[in-house]
Amino acid sequence: MRPLLGTLAAGVTALACLAAPGPAPAAATGPSTAGHTAPAGGSFTVLTYNIAGLPLGLGDSDPAANTPLIGQRLAPYDLVNVQEDFNHHAALYAHDTHPHRSSTSGGAGIGDGLNTLSGYPFQDLKRVRWKDCTGTDCLTPKGFSLARVRLAEGVHVDLYNVHTNADVTEAALAARRANIRQLSEFIRTHSAGNAVIVMGDTNTRYTRTGDTIRTLTRANGLTDTWVELVRDGAAPAPGSPALVCDKAAPADTCEVVDKILYRSGPLVNLTATRYGNAWRQFLDAGGGHLSDHYPHSTAFGWSLPPDRRAGDLFGGPHGTAFNDAGDLPATPAVRTLTLRGGARLDAVALTLDNGTVLGHGGTGGTAGSLTLAEGEHLTSVTLSRGRKDGRTRIFSAAFTTDTGRTLSAGTATPDTATFTAPAGWQISGFTGRAGEEIDKLGMIYTPR
């Protein structure tokens, strides 16, 4: 992306009203009350596209004419991240057919220009503003977003949409490096143990010595699909000549600032199977490009590991995300379940036979524990949820073992769901969100 033009500052608030809000973010799909029924695998396609939606044609394209055309061409892609979706947002959504879409955060000067359009439901959408910016990049709250996409029951991928600071001045490079550090730290905190896809306008190049795209990939175990599939795993060397694109007909071998990065997680394996610059699908009637960026796509396959499964999540979008899957030993055996609760469920914890403690939540309420006998396993849980101080939280949990013993905590509400391990499997860990109490909870299953 080019920096936002200086003339954008004047009158931008009035222009922002041209971007009508889209549908509300998709709610979480209702939980299953039976054993795990997710398919063993599947496939999906993703697209990232900076659509140059600046107001009044201040950019290098014609968004009033091109945005409706872009919207018409998004349907073949299961997950779409767009950047610079500012003052022509309503036209984009009016011509798109994805059932799940983020609401706009506002026009230029108010919103971040980031939106996600999806064939799969997603939840817990969070927008984060950069702490560092330079010049005209500071005129609108650029940053990144995170949406947790549900591919199937218990199968989730954390999808990040990114637009970093532009330009190549020393100050701009420093701000962009700070953006990358901020994003990397956020991924390590909020997506630990999760499969991740990061895509968007990173404004970085592997050949540019002042950029730190490698910091993002190496620190978070991410693979660049262009590097993997087009360059056989070898990224261009820092300081080497830029791999400039033919503007009329860019080849996949040229390097662009728009990236698609990914990693697998303990609960789902991702495999990139095809990468391509999709510019041919995004031309106007005269053969012109619809944006000053090119759209980039990757096809993914996904599969479940043989020794890990997860159930769907139940609760609210608050607190900090957690996932025990990466902390489990090869063959976990639960020895003690501990719950804390009173008016609500304050904390959950499992102690494994190797001494590992998997605990989440706060210190409130009253603690109770259930020590499992040799050969006894946790097999089901009934959760209830409600609202406290404007937040949806888990109010109660009641666990049952395969011998019929139970442990419960909290105060039950009428809004309940029961999760049961598949036959021959056990509850061995948790995933969800928590702060001082448990905000959201899901079960991790392993073979008995």
Secondary structure as UniProt FT lines:
FT   HELIX           6..9
FT   TURN            10..11
FT   HELIX           12..16
FT   TURN            17..18
FT   STRAND          41..50
FT   HELIX           55..57
FT   HELIX           63..72
FT   TURN            75..76
FT   STRAND          79..83
FT   TURN            87..88
FT   HELIX           89..94
FT   STRAND          100..101
FT   TURN            108..110
FT   STRAND          115..118
FT   STRAND          122..129
FT   HELIX           135..139
FT   TURN            140..141
FT   STRAND          143..152
FT   TURN            153..154
FT   STRAND          155..163
FT   HELIX           170..190
FT   TURN            192..193
FT   STRAND          195..201
FT   TURN            206..207
FT   TURN            209..210
FT   HELIX           213..220
FT   STRAND          223..224
FT   HELIX           225..229
FT   TURN            232..233
FT   TURN            238..239
FT   TURN            252..253
FT   STRAND          258..263
FT   TURN            266..267
FT   STRAND          268..277
FT   HELIX           279..281
FT   TURN            285..286
FT   STRAND          296..303
FT   TURN            306..307
FT   STRAND          309..310
FT   STRAND          314..315
FT   STRAND          320..323
FT   HELIX           325..327
FT   STRAND          334..341
FT   STRAND          345..352
FT   TURN            353..354
FT   STRAND          357..361
FT   STRAND          366..371
FT   TURN            374..375
FT   STRAND          378..388
FT   TURN            389..390
FT   STRAND          391..401
FT   TURN            402..403
FT   STRAND          406..410
FT   STRAND          416..420
FT   TURN            423..424
FT   STRAND          425..434
FT   STRAND          438..447
//
